[in-house]
Amino acid sequence: MKRICLACLACILLMAACSWSKHEPEKTADELAADGQKYFEEKKYSEAIKAYEKLADWYPFSAHAKMASLQVAEAHYLSEEYDEAILAYTEYERMHPNDEKVPYVIYQIGRCYFDQIETIDRDSTATENALAAFRRLAETYPDSEYAKKARPLMAKCLSDLAAKEMYVGRFYFKAKKYKAALKRFEGVTVHYPDSGFSQEASDYMVKCRALMQAEKSDSSEKSPVADERKKE
């Protein structure tokens, strides 16, 4: 009898603990979608993300689930949480490769990188990644409205990358490292022929080659072999 009483008491305590630890009742998919939309419109993006992530986790087969996963990416982007946004957009594309919104998603991935572009004297990784995303969009969905929107952004990326090469080339040129400078200027003419820097790069290439040749001549004249020849 004592054991039965103890077992009953344990059950009562367990039920009480569950009751005490219970949070607010789970909302329906419709309610979570409404919450997410409300927070999103109010620009409370962190709250919107929480609502949409609950929706996606609790109701993965809901009619709202796909929309929720995209809205998570949008909220991260608008919060300037670009790394998180890229992950969310990439996951959406992976899960829905044939969805009509994929061109927009690729465009947004490019924008996440584009919006992080710094001045030409800084790291150019964001510029390169943005250009890669926009090129993928243009090649995969050339007739998409987002491919058209990406064109001026691609041009800006190309111009910035060319400007960066020119900046580094000029630096090497001033430091009299003509071989390194020549390589940079050649890269501009080969990879960015329409950037607007081609003529300047070509002019620098002529100067670099002339100065390299002059250095080579000076070196030959100063060599022991050359001195011996002069004596003869």
Biotite code that builds the C-alpha atoms (Angstrom):
import biotite.structure as struc

atoms = struc.array([
    struc.Atom([0.000, 0.000, 0.000], chain_id="A", res_id=1, res_name="MET", atom_name="CA", element="C"),
    struc.Atom([2.855, 2.320, 0.886], chain_id="A", res_id=2, res_name="LYS", atom_name="CA", element="C"),
    struc.Atom([4.478, 1.670, -2.504], chain_id="A", res_id=3, res_name="ARG", atom_name="CA", element="C"),
    struc.Atom([1.218, 2.464, -4.298], chain_id="A", res_id=4, res_name="ILE", atom_name="CA", element="C"),
    struc.Atom([0.892, 5.744, -2.404], chain_id="A", res_id=5, res_name="CYS", atom_name="CA", element="C"),
    struc.Atom([4.470, 6.684, -3.254], chain_id="A", res_id=6, res_name="LEU", atom_name="CA", element="C"),
    struc.Atom([3.874, 5.886, -6.933], chain_id="A", res_id=7, res_name="ALA", atom_name="CA", element="C"),
    struc.Atom([0.732, 8.008, -6.980], chain_id="A", res_id=8, res_name="CYS", atom_name="CA", element="C"),
    struc.Atom([2.558, 10.851, -5.278], chain_id="A", res_id=9, res_name="LEU", atom_name="CA", element="C"),
    struc.Atom([5.359, 10.649, -7.877], chain_id="A", res_id=10, res_name="ALA", atom_name="CA", element="C"),
    struc.Atom([2.801, 10.829, -10.703], chain_id="A", res_id=11, res_name="CYS", atom_name="CA", element="C"),
    struc.Atom([1.123, 13.840, -9.124], chain_id="A", res_id=12, res_name="ILE", atom_name="CA", element="C"),
    struc.Atom([4.464, 15.621, -8.721], chain_id="A", res_id=13, res_name="LEU", atom_name="CA", element="C"),
    struc.Atom([5.428, 14.819, -12.312], chain_id="A", res_id=14, res_name="LEU", atom_name="CA", element="C"),
    struc.Atom([2.138, 16.184, -13.648], chain_id="A", res_id=15, res_name="MET", atom_name="CA", element="C"),
    struc.Atom([2.544, 19.298, -11.533], chain_id="A", res_id=16, res_name="ALA", atom_name="CA", element="C"),
    struc.Atom([6.085, 19.822, -12.829], chain_id="A", res_id=17, res_name="ALA", atom_name="CA", element="C"),
    struc.Atom([4.877, 19.509, -16.406], chain_id="A", res_id=18, res_name="CYS", atom_name="CA", element="C"),
    struc.Atom([2.130, 22.003, -15.696], chain_id="A", res_id=19, res_name="SER", atom_name="CA", element="C"),
    struc.Atom([4.539, 24.466, -14.120], chain_id="A", res_id=20, res_name="TRP", atom_name="CA", element="C"),
    struc.Atom([7.087, 24.172, -16.924], chain_id="A", res_id=21, res_name="SER", atom_name="CA", element="C"),
    struc.Atom([4.516, 24.456, -19.677], chain_id="A", res_id=22, res_name="LYS", atom_name="CA", element="C"),
    struc.Atom([4.907, 27.600, -21.795], chain_id="A", res_id=23, res_name="HIS", atom_name="CA", element="C"),
    struc.Atom([2.224, 29.348, -23.766], chain_id="A", res_id=24, res_name="GLU", atom_name="CA", element="C"),
    struc.Atom([0.168, 26.952, -25.874], chain_id="A", res_id=25, res_name="PRO", atom_name="CA", element="C"),
    struc.Atom([1.438, 26.339, -29.381], chain_id="A", res_id=26, res_name="GLU", atom_name="CA", element="C"),
    struc.Atom([-0.175, 28.559, -31.958], chain_id="A", res_id=27, res_name="LYS", atom_name="CA", element="C"),
    struc.Atom([-1.574, 27.363, -35.228], chain_id="A", res_id=28, res_name="THR", atom_name="CA", element="C"),
    struc.Atom([0.304, 27.811, -38.490], chain_id="A", res_id=29, res_name="ALA", atom_name="CA", element="C"),
    struc.Atom([-2.111, 30.556, -39.483], chain_id="A", res_id=30, res_name="ASP", atom_name="CA", element="C"),
    struc.Atom([-1.550, 32.389, -36.209], chain_id="A", res_id=31, res_name="GLU", atom_name="CA", element="C"),
    struc.Atom([2.228, 32.167, -36.478], chain_id="A", res_id=32, res_name="LEU", atom_name="CA", element="C"),
    struc.Atom([2.097, 33.364, -40.083], chain_id="A", res_id=33, res_name="ALA", atom_name="CA", element="C"),
    struc.Atom([-0.032, 36.311, -38.982], chain_id="A", res_id=34, res_name="ALA", atom_name="CA", element="C"),
    struc.Atom([2.361, 37.089, -36.129], chain_id="A", res_id=35, res_name="ASP", atom_name="CA", element="C"),
    struc.Atom([5.340, 36.945, -38.436], chain_id="A", res_id=36, res_name="GLY", atom_name="CA", element="C"),
    struc.Atom([3.708, 39.238, -40.971], chain_id="A", res_id=37, res_name="GLN", atom_name="CA", element="C"),
    struc.Atom([2.677, 41.691, -38.260], chain_id="A", res_id=38, res_name="LYS", atom_name="CA", element="C"),
    struc.Atom([6.183, 41.891, -36.807], chain_id="A", res_id=39, res_name="TYR", atom_name="CA", element="C"),
    struc.Atom([7.696, 42.110, -40.288], chain_id="A", res_id=40, res_name="PHE", atom_name="CA", element="C"),
    struc.Atom([5.500, 45.053, -41.252], chain_id="A", res_id=41, res_name="GLU", atom_name="CA", element="C"),
    struc.Atom([6.385, 46.744, -37.967], chain_id="A", res_id=42, res_name="GLU", atom_name="CA", element="C"),
    struc.Atom([10.084, 46.217, -38.793], chain_id="A", res_id=43, res_name="LYS", atom_name="CA", element="C"),
    struc.Atom([10.509, 44.076, -35.684], chain_id="A", res_id=44, res_name="LYS", atom_name="CA", element="C"),
    struc.Atom([12.606, 41.671, -37.656], chain_id="A", res_id=45, res_name="TYR", atom_name="CA", element="C"),
    struc.Atom([14.013, 39.602, -34.796], chain_id="A", res_id=46, res_name="SER", atom_name="CA", element="C"),
    struc.Atom([10.482, 38.887, -33.579], chain_id="A", res_id=47, res_name="GLU", atom_name="CA", element="C"),
    struc.Atom([9.356, 38.106, -37.114], chain_id="A", res_id=48, res_name="ALA", atom_name="CA", element="C"),
    struc.Atom([12.217, 35.624, -37.487], chain_id="A", res_id=49, res_name="ILE", atom_name="CA", element="C"),
    struc.Atom([11.226, 33.868, -34.270], chain_id="A", res_id=50, res_name="LYS", atom_name="CA", element="C"),
    struc.Atom([7.615, 33.530, -35.418], chain_id="A", res_id=51, res_name="ALA", atom_name="CA", element="C"),
    struc.Atom([8.547, 32.284, -38.890], chain_id="A", res_id=52, res_name="TYR", atom_name="CA", element="C"),
    struc.Atom([11.118, 29.827, -37.551], chain_id="A", res_id=53, res_name="GLU", atom_name="CA", element="C"),
    struc.Atom([8.549, 28.370, -35.155], chain_id="A", res_id=54, res_name="LYS", atom_name="CA", element="C"),
    struc.Atom([6.142, 28.056, -38.051], chain_id="A", res_id=55, res_name="LEU", atom_name="CA", element="C"),
    struc.Atom([8.722, 26.231, -40.169], chain_id="A", res_id=56, res_name="ALA", atom_name="CA", element="C"),
    struc.Atom([9.750, 23.959, -37.282], chain_id="A", res_id=57, res_name="ASP", atom_name="CA", element="C"),
    struc.Atom([6.296, 23.118, -35.954], chain_id="A", res_id=58, res_name="TRP", atom_name="CA", element="C"),
    struc.Atom([4.435, 22.952, -39.259], chain_id="A", res_id=59, res_name="TYR", atom_name="CA", element="C"),
    struc.Atom([6.987, 21.947, -41.950], chain_id="A", res_id=60, res_name="PRO", atom_name="CA", element="C"),
    struc.Atom([4.212, 20.753, -44.279], chain_id="A", res_id=61, res_name="PHE", atom_name="CA", element="C"),
    struc.Atom([2.027, 23.798, -43.811], chain_id="A", res_id=62, res_name="SER", atom_name="CA", element="C"),
    struc.Atom([1.050, 25.937, -46.775], chain_id="A", res_id=63, res_name="ALA", atom_name="CA", element="C"),
    struc.Atom([2.872, 28.778, -44.977], chain_id="A", res_id=64, res_name="HIS", atom_name="CA", element="C"),
    struc.Atom([6.182, 26.921, -44.470], chain_id="A", res_id=65, res_name="ALA", atom_name="CA", element="C"),
    struc.Atom([7.846, 27.884, -47.753], chain_id="A", res_id=66, res_name="LYS", atom_name="CA", element="C"),
    struc.Atom([6.832, 31.513, -47.370], chain_id="A", res_id=67, res_name="MET", atom_name="CA", element="C"),
    struc.Atom([8.132, 31.506, -43.795], chain_id="A", res_id=68, res_name="ALA", atom_name="CA", element="C"),
    struc.Atom([11.590, 30.276, -44.798], chain_id="A", res_id=69, res_name="SER", atom_name="CA", element="C"),
    struc.Atom([11.890, 33.046, -47.392], chain_id="A", res_id=70, res_name="LEU", atom_name="CA", element="C"),
    struc.Atom([10.672, 35.665, -44.950], chain_id="A", res_id=71, res_name="GLN", atom_name="CA", element="C"),
    struc.Atom([13.372, 34.605, -42.496], chain_id="A", res_id=72, res_name="VAL", atom_name="CA", element="C"),
    struc.Atom([15.954, 35.391, -45.171], chain_id="A", res_id=73, res_name="ALA", atom_name="CA", element="C"),
    struc.Atom([14.275, 38.716, -45.933], chain_id="A", res_id=74, res_name="GLU", atom_name="CA", element="C"),
    struc.Atom([14.200, 39.714, -42.268], chain_id="A", res_id=75, res_name="ALA", atom_name="CA", element="C"),
    struc.Atom([17.891, 38.918, -41.855], chain_id="A", res_id=76, res_name="HIS", atom_name="CA", element="C"),
    struc.Atom([18.703, 40.929, -44.984], chain_id="A", res_id=77, res_name="TYR", atom_name="CA", element="C"),
    struc.Atom([16.742, 43.957, -43.827], chain_id="A", res_id=78, res_name="LEU", atom_name="CA", element="C"),
    struc.Atom([18.475, 43.690, -40.441], chain_id="A", res_id=79, res_name="SER", atom_name="CA", element="C"),
    struc.Atom([21.799, 43.794, -42.321], chain_id="A", res_id=80, res_name="GLU", atom_name="CA", element="C"),
    struc.Atom([22.618, 40.348, -40.960], chain_id="A", res_id=81, res_name="GLU", atom_name="CA", element="C"),
    struc.Atom([24.089, 39.401, -44.292], chain_id="A", res_id=82, res_name="TYR", atom_name="CA", element="C"),
    struc.Atom([25.778, 36.116, -43.405], chain_id="A", res_id=83, res_name="ASP", atom_name="CA", element="C"),
    struc.Atom([22.560, 34.769, -41.900], chain_id="A", res_id=84, res_name="GLU", atom_name="CA", element="C"),
    struc.Atom([20.572, 36.048, -44.872], chain_id="A", res_id=85, res_name="ALA", atom_name="CA", element="C"),
    struc.Atom([22.894, 34.325, -47.349], chain_id="A", res_id=86, res_name="ILE", atom_name="CA", element="C"),
    struc.Atom([22.511, 31.040, -45.480], chain_id="A", res_id=87, res_name="LEU", atom_name="CA", element="C"),
    struc.Atom([18.727, 31.375, -45.431], chain_id="A", res_id=88, res_name="ALA", atom_name="CA", element="C"),
    struc.Atom([18.455, 32.309, -49.130], chain_id="A", res_id=89, res_name="TYR", atom_name="CA", element="C"),
    struc.Atom([20.822, 29.485, -50.072], chain_id="A", res_id=90, res_name="THR", atom_name="CA", element="C"),
    struc.Atom([18.784, 26.990, -48.066], chain_id="A", res_id=91, res_name="GLU", atom_name="CA", element="C"),
    struc.Atom([15.584, 28.196, -49.735], chain_id="A", res_id=92, res_name="TYR", atom_name="CA", element="C"),
    struc.Atom([17.114, 27.661, -53.172], chain_id="A", res_id=93, res_name="GLU", atom_name="CA", element="C"),
    struc.Atom([18.361, 24.228, -52.146], chain_id="A", res_id=94, res_name="ARG", atom_name="CA", element="C"),
    struc.Atom([14.938, 23.178, -50.864], chain_id="A", res_id=95, res_name="MET", atom_name="CA", element="C"),
    struc.Atom([12.967, 24.720, -53.750], chain_id="A", res_id=96, res_name="HIS", atom_name="CA", element="C"),
    struc.Atom([15.269, 24.659, -56.832], chain_id="A", res_id=97, res_name="PRO", atom_name="CA", element="C"),
    struc.Atom([12.384, 24.960, -59.291], chain_id="A", res_id=98, res_name="ASN", atom_name="CA", element="C"),
    struc.Atom([10.456, 27.638, -57.451], chain_id="A", res_id=99, res_name="ASP", atom_name="CA", element="C"),
    struc.Atom([9.531, 30.763, -59.393], chain_id="A", res_id=100, res_name="GLU", atom_name="CA", element="C"),
    struc.Atom([11.208, 32.914, -56.749], chain_id="A", res_id=101, res_name="LYS", atom_name="CA", element="C"),
    struc.Atom([14.667, 31.404, -57.296], chain_id="A", res_id=102, res_name="VAL", atom_name="CA", element="C"),
    struc.Atom([15.833, 34.237, -59.628], chain_id="A", res_id=103, res_name="PRO", atom_name="CA", element="C"),
    struc.Atom([14.899, 36.712, -56.912], chain_id="A", res_id=104, res_name="TYR", atom_name="CA", element="C"),
    struc.Atom([16.675, 34.598, -54.298], chain_id="A", res_id=105, res_name="VAL", atom_name="CA", element="C"),
    struc.Atom([19.912, 34.508, -56.332], chain_id="A", res_id=106, res_name="ILE", atom_name="CA", element="C"),
    struc.Atom([19.629, 38.268, -56.863], chain_id="A", res_id=107, res_name="TYR", atom_name="CA", element="C"),
    struc.Atom([19.270, 38.753, -53.106], chain_id="A", res_id=108, res_name="GLN", atom_name="CA", element="C"),
    struc.Atom([22.319, 36.596, -52.431], chain_id="A", res_id=109, res_name="ILE", atom_name="CA", element="C"),
    struc.Atom([24.221, 38.911, -54.746], chain_id="A", res_id=110, res_name="GLY", atom_name="CA", element="C"),
    struc.Atom([22.801, 41.938, -52.964], chain_id="A", res_id=111, res_name="ARG", atom_name="CA", element="C"),
    struc.Atom([23.930, 40.585, -49.599], chain_id="A", res_id=112, res_name="CYS", atom_name="CA", element="C"),
    struc.Atom([27.492, 40.606, -50.890], chain_id="A", res_id=113, res_name="TYR", atom_name="CA", element="C"),
    struc.Atom([27.093, 43.828, -52.877], chain_id="A", res_id=114, res_name="PHE", atom_name="CA", element="C"),
    struc.Atom([25.870, 45.751, -49.849], chain_id="A", res_id=115, res_name="ASP", atom_name="CA", element="C"),
    struc.Atom([29.085, 44.814, -48.029], chain_id="A", res_id=116, res_name="GLN", atom_name="CA", element="C"),
    struc.Atom([31.440, 46.157, -50.706], chain_id="A", res_id=117, res_name="ILE", atom_name="CA", element="C"),
    struc.Atom([34.111, 48.441, -49.273], chain_id="A", res_id=118, res_name="GLU", atom_name="CA", element="C"),
    struc.Atom([36.442, 50.982, -50.869], chain_id="A", res_id=119, res_name="THR", atom_name="CA", element="C"),
    struc.Atom([38.896, 49.725, -53.493], chain_id="A", res_id=120, res_name="ILE", atom_name="CA", element="C"),
    struc.Atom([41.833, 49.844, -51.070], chain_id="A", res_id=121, res_name="ASP", atom_name="CA", element="C"),
    struc.Atom([40.138, 47.217, -48.866], chain_id="A", res_id=122, res_name="ARG", atom_name="CA", element="C"),
    struc.Atom([39.443, 43.504, -49.269], chain_id="A", res_id=123, res_name="ASP", atom_name="CA", element="C"),
    struc.Atom([37.568, 42.752, -52.503], chain_id="A", res_id=124, res_name="SER", atom_name="CA", element="C"),
    struc.Atom([36.046, 39.382, -51.516], chain_id="A", res_id=125, res_name="THR", atom_name="CA", element="C"),
    struc.Atom([32.522, 40.806, -51.221], chain_id="A", res_id=126, res_name="ALA", atom_name="CA", element="C"),
    struc.Atom([32.829, 42.353, -54.698], chain_id="A", res_id=127, res_name="THR", atom_name="CA", element="C"),
    struc.Atom([34.008, 39.072, -56.200], chain_id="A", res_id=128, res_name="GLU", atom_name="CA", element="C"),
    struc.Atom([31.217, 37.096, -54.523], chain_id="A", res_id=129, res_name="ASN", atom_name="CA", element="C"),
    struc.Atom([28.571, 39.595, -55.609], chain_id="A", res_id=130, res_name="ALA", atom_name="CA", element="C"),
    struc.Atom([29.800, 39.430, -59.189], chain_id="A", res_id=131, res_name="LEU", atom_name="CA", element="C"),
    struc.Atom([29.751, 35.613, -59.105], chain_id="A", res_id=132, res_name="ALA", atom_name="CA", element="C"),
    struc.Atom([26.140, 35.578, -57.872], chain_id="A", res_id=133, res_name="ALA", atom_name="CA", element="C"),
    struc.Atom([24.959, 38.114, -60.459], chain_id="A", res_id=134, res_name="PHE", atom_name="CA", element="C"),
    struc.Atom([26.747, 36.236, -63.241], chain_id="A", res_id=135, res_name="ARG", atom_name="CA", element="C"),
    struc.Atom([25.082, 32.988, -62.174], chain_id="A", res_id=136, res_name="ARG", atom_name="CA", element="C"),
    struc.Atom([21.739, 34.752, -62.268], chain_id="A", res_id=137, res_name="LEU", atom_name="CA", element="C"),
    struc.Atom([22.427, 36.204, -65.736], chain_id="A", res_id=138, res_name="ALA", atom_name="CA", element="C"),
    struc.Atom([23.553, 32.847, -67.114], chain_id="A", res_id=139, res_name="GLU", atom_name="CA", element="C"),
    struc.Atom([20.771, 30.755, -65.558], chain_id="A", res_id=140, res_name="THR", atom_name="CA", element="C"),
    struc.Atom([17.853, 33.169, -65.899], chain_id="A", res_id=141, res_name="TYR", atom_name="CA", element="C"),
    struc.Atom([18.885, 35.659, -68.618], chain_id="A", res_id=142, res_name="PRO", atom_name="CA", element="C"),
    struc.Atom([15.320, 36.826, -69.272], chain_id="A", res_id=143, res_name="ASP", atom_name="CA", element="C"),
    struc.Atom([14.429, 37.363, -65.632], chain_id="A", res_id=144, res_name="SER", atom_name="CA", element="C"),
    struc.Atom([13.600, 40.853, -64.436], chain_id="A", res_id=145, res_name="GLU", atom_name="CA", element="C"),
    struc.Atom([16.179, 40.323, -61.700], chain_id="A", res_id=146, res_name="TYR", atom_name="CA", element="C"),
    struc.Atom([18.890, 39.541, -64.254], chain_id="A", res_id=147, res_name="ALA", atom_name="CA", element="C"),
    struc.Atom([18.129, 42.939, -65.770], chain_id="A", res_id=148, res_name="LYS", atom_name="CA", element="C"),
    struc.Atom([18.272, 44.600, -62.349], chain_id="A", res_id=149, res_name="LYS", atom_name="CA", element="C"),
    struc.Atom([21.622, 42.936, -61.712], chain_id="A", res_id=150, res_name="ALA", atom_name="CA", element="C"),
    struc.Atom([23.332, 44.304, -64.841], chain_id="A", res_id=151, res_name="ARG", atom_name="CA", element="C"),
    struc.Atom([24.269, 47.747, -63.475], chain_id="A", res_id=152, res_name="PRO", atom_name="CA", element="C"),
    struc.Atom([25.405, 46.102, -60.248], chain_id="A", res_id=153, res_name="LEU", atom_name="CA", element="C"),
    struc.Atom([27.606, 43.725, -62.240], chain_id="A", res_id=154, res_name="MET", atom_name="CA", element="C"),
    struc.Atom([29.078, 46.715, -64.083], chain_id="A", res_id=155, res_name="ALA", atom_name="CA", element="C"),
    struc.Atom([29.830, 48.376, -60.745], chain_id="A", res_id=156, res_name="LYS", atom_name="CA", element="C"),
    struc.Atom([31.524, 45.208, -59.477], chain_id="A", res_id=157, res_name="CYS", atom_name="CA", element="C"),
    struc.Atom([33.666, 44.962, -62.614], chain_id="A", res_id=158, res_name="LEU", atom_name="CA", element="C"),
    struc.Atom([34.606, 48.636, -62.386], chain_id="A", res_id=159, res_name="SER", atom_name="CA", element="C"),
    struc.Atom([35.555, 48.278, -58.710], chain_id="A", res_id=160, res_name="ASP", atom_name="CA", element="C"),
    struc.Atom([37.668, 45.185, -59.361], chain_id="A", res_id=161, res_name="LEU", atom_name="CA", element="C"),
    struc.Atom([39.439, 46.915, -62.242], chain_id="A", res_id=162, res_name="ALA", atom_name="CA", element="C"),
    struc.Atom([40.002, 49.982, -60.065], chain_id="A", res_id=163, res_name="ALA", atom_name="CA", element="C"),
    struc.Atom([41.440, 47.749, -57.344], chain_id="A", res_id=164, res_name="LYS", atom_name="CA", element="C"),
    struc.Atom([43.893, 46.200, -59.806], chain_id="A", res_id=165, res_name="GLU", atom_name="CA", element="C"),
    struc.Atom([44.905, 49.661, -61.014], chain_id="A", res_id=166, res_name="MET", atom_name="CA", element="C"),
    struc.Atom([45.348, 50.839, -57.427], chain_id="A", res_id=167, res_name="TYR", atom_name="CA", element="C"),
    struc.Atom([47.660, 47.926, -56.603], chain_id="A", res_id=168, res_name="VAL", atom_name="CA", element="C"),
    struc.Atom([49.470, 48.282, -59.942], chain_id="A", res_id=169, res_name="GLY", atom_name="CA", element="C"),
    struc.Atom([50.194, 51.963, -59.333], chain_id="A", res_id=170, res_name="ARG", atom_name="CA", element="C"),
    struc.Atom([51.444, 51.126, -55.840], chain_id="A", res_id=171, res_name="PHE", atom_name="CA", element="C"),
    struc.Atom([53.913, 48.587, -57.230], chain_id="A", res_id=172, res_name="TYR", atom_name="CA", element="C"),
    struc.Atom([54.921, 51.007, -59.984], chain_id="A", res_id=173, res_name="PHE", atom_name="CA", element="C"),
    struc.Atom([55.751, 53.758, -57.489], chain_id="A", res_id=174, res_name="LYS", atom_name="CA", element="C"),
    struc.Atom([57.708, 51.211, -55.436], chain_id="A", res_id=175, res_name="ALA", atom_name="CA", element="C"),
    struc.Atom([59.683, 50.383, -58.636], chain_id="A", res_id=176, res_name="LYS", atom_name="CA", element="C"),
    struc.Atom([58.425, 46.795, -58.590], chain_id="A", res_id=177, res_name="LYS", atom_name="CA", element="C"),
    struc.Atom([57.743, 46.878, -62.292], chain_id="A", res_id=178, res_name="TYR", atom_name="CA", element="C"),
    struc.Atom([57.255, 43.156, -62.857], chain_id="A", res_id=179, res_name="LYS", atom_name="CA", element="C"),
    struc.Atom([54.528, 42.968, -60.200], chain_id="A", res_id=180, res_name="ALA", atom_name="CA", element="C"),
    struc.Atom([52.952, 46.164, -61.533], chain_id="A", res_id=181, res_name="ALA", atom_name="CA", element="C"),
    struc.Atom([52.986, 44.844, -65.103], chain_id="A", res_id=182, res_name="LEU", atom_name="CA", element="C"),
    struc.Atom([51.100, 41.739, -64.025], chain_id="A", res_id=183, res_name="LYS", atom_name="CA", element="C"),
    struc.Atom([48.349, 43.878, -62.471], chain_id="A", res_id=184, res_name="ARG", atom_name="CA", element="C"),
    struc.Atom([48.013, 46.142, -65.498], chain_id="A", res_id=185, res_name="PHE", atom_name="CA", element="C"),
    struc.Atom([47.909, 43.170, -67.844], chain_id="A", res_id=186, res_name="GLU", atom_name="CA", element="C"),
    struc.Atom([45.126, 41.703, -65.700], chain_id="A", res_id=187, res_name="GLY", atom_name="CA", element="C"),
    struc.Atom([43.059, 44.850, -66.195], chain_id="A", res_id=188, res_name="VAL", atom_name="CA", element="C"),
    struc.Atom([43.315, 44.685, -69.994], chain_id="A", res_id=189, res_name="THR", atom_name="CA", element="C"),
    struc.Atom([42.544, 40.948, -70.074], chain_id="A", res_id=190, res_name="VAL", atom_name="CA", element="C"),
    struc.Atom([39.813, 40.623, -67.444], chain_id="A", res_id=191, res_name="HIS", atom_name="CA", element="C"),
    struc.Atom([38.240, 44.087, -67.476], chain_id="A", res_id=192, res_name="TYR", atom_name="CA", element="C"),
    struc.Atom([38.613, 45.407, -71.041], chain_id="A", res_id=193, res_name="PRO", atom_name="CA", element="C"),
    struc.Atom([35.420, 47.495, -70.838], chain_id="A", res_id=194, res_name="ASP", atom_name="CA", element="C"),
    struc.Atom([36.029, 48.973, -67.407], chain_id="A", res_id=195, res_name="SER", atom_name="CA", element="C"),
    struc.Atom([37.339, 52.316, -68.645], chain_id="A", res_id=196, res_name="GLY", atom_name="CA", element="C"),
    struc.Atom([40.859, 51.642, -67.365], chain_id="A", res_id=197, res_name="PHE", atom_name="CA", element="C"),
    struc.Atom([42.193, 49.775, -70.417], chain_id="A", res_id=198, res_name="SER", atom_name="CA", element="C"),
    struc.Atom([44.035, 52.734, -71.977], chain_id="A", res_id=199, res_name="GLN", atom_name="CA", element="C"),
    struc.Atom([45.670, 53.779, -68.716], chain_id="A", res_id=200, res_name="GLU", atom_name="CA", element="C"),
    struc.Atom([46.648, 50.174, -68.008], chain_id="A", res_id=201, res_name="ALA", atom_name="CA", element="C"),
    struc.Atom([48.150, 49.842, -71.494], chain_id="A", res_id=202, res_name="SER", atom_name="CA", element="C"),
    struc.Atom([50.167, 53.036, -71.009], chain_id="A", res_id=203, res_name="ASP", atom_name="CA", element="C"),
    struc.Atom([51.532, 51.723, -67.724], chain_id="A", res_id=204, res_name="TYR", atom_name="CA", element="C"),
    struc.Atom([52.403, 48.408, -69.378], chain_id="A", res_id=205, res_name="MET", atom_name="CA", element="C"),
    struc.Atom([54.587, 50.246, -71.912], chain_id="A", res_id=206, res_name="VAL", atom_name="CA", element="C"),
    struc.Atom([56.319, 52.141, -69.104], chain_id="A", res_id=207, res_name="LYS", atom_name="CA", element="C"),
    struc.Atom([56.842, 48.981, -67.052], chain_id="A", res_id=208, res_name="CYS", atom_name="CA", element="C"),
    struc.Atom([58.415, 47.093, -69.943], chain_id="A", res_id=209, res_name="ARG", atom_name="CA", element="C"),
    struc.Atom([60.675, 50.023, -70.804], chain_id="A", res_id=210, res_name="ALA", atom_name="CA", element="C"),
    struc.Atom([61.853, 50.400, -67.211], chain_id="A", res_id=211, res_name="LEU", atom_name="CA", element="C"),
    struc.Atom([62.354, 46.660, -66.817], chain_id="A", res_id=212, res_name="MET", atom_name="CA", element="C"),
    struc.Atom([64.474, 46.666, -69.955], chain_id="A", res_id=213, res_name="GLN", atom_name="CA", element="C"),
    struc.Atom([66.461, 49.613, -68.641], chain_id="A", res_id=214, res_name="ALA", atom_name="CA", element="C"),
    struc.Atom([67.055, 47.829, -65.354], chain_id="A", res_id=215, res_name="GLU", atom_name="CA", element="C"),
    struc.Atom([68.183, 44.746, -67.248], chain_id="A", res_id=216, res_name="LYS", atom_name="CA", element="C"),
    struc.Atom([70.631, 46.817, -69.298], chain_id="A", res_id=217, res_name="SER", atom_name="CA", element="C"),
    struc.Atom([72.003, 48.534, -66.204], chain_id="A", res_id=218, res_name="ASP", atom_name="CA", element="C"),
    struc.Atom([72.448, 45.186, -64.515], chain_id="A", res_id=219, res_name="SER", atom_name="CA", element="C"),
    struc.Atom([74.338, 43.803, -67.499], chain_id="A", res_id=220, res_name="SER", atom_name="CA", element="C"),
    struc.Atom([76.649, 46.811, -67.615], chain_id="A", res_id=221, res_name="GLU", atom_name="CA", element="C"),
    struc.Atom([77.472, 46.467, -63.936], chain_id="A", res_id=222, res_name="LYS", atom_name="CA", element="C"),
    struc.Atom([78.197, 42.739, -64.099], chain_id="A", res_id=223, res_name="SER", atom_name="CA", element="C"),
    struc.Atom([81.843, 41.482, -63.803], chain_id="A", res_id=224, res_name="PRO", atom_name="CA", element="C"),
    struc.Atom([81.645, 40.003, -67.289], chain_id="A", res_id=225, res_name="VAL", atom_name="CA", element="C"),
    struc.Atom([80.692, 43.365, -68.732], chain_id="A", res_id=226, res_name="ALA", atom_name="CA", element="C"),
    struc.Atom([83.615, 45.025, -66.918], chain_id="A", res_id=227, res_name="ASP", atom_name="CA", element="C"),
    struc.Atom([86.043, 42.504, -68.369], chain_id="A", res_id=228, res_name="GLU", atom_name="CA", element="C"),
    struc.Atom([84.718, 43.110, -71.868], chain_id="A", res_id=229, res_name="ARG", atom_name="CA", element="C"),
    struc.Atom([85.224, 46.848, -71.472], chain_id="A", res_id=230, res_name="LYS", atom_name="CA", element="C"),
    struc.Atom([88.827, 46.294, -70.462], chain_id="A", res_id=231, res_name="LYS", atom_name="CA", element="C"),
    struc.Atom([89.435, 44.213, -73.578], chain_id="A", res_id=232, res_name="GLU", atom_name="CA", element="C"),
])
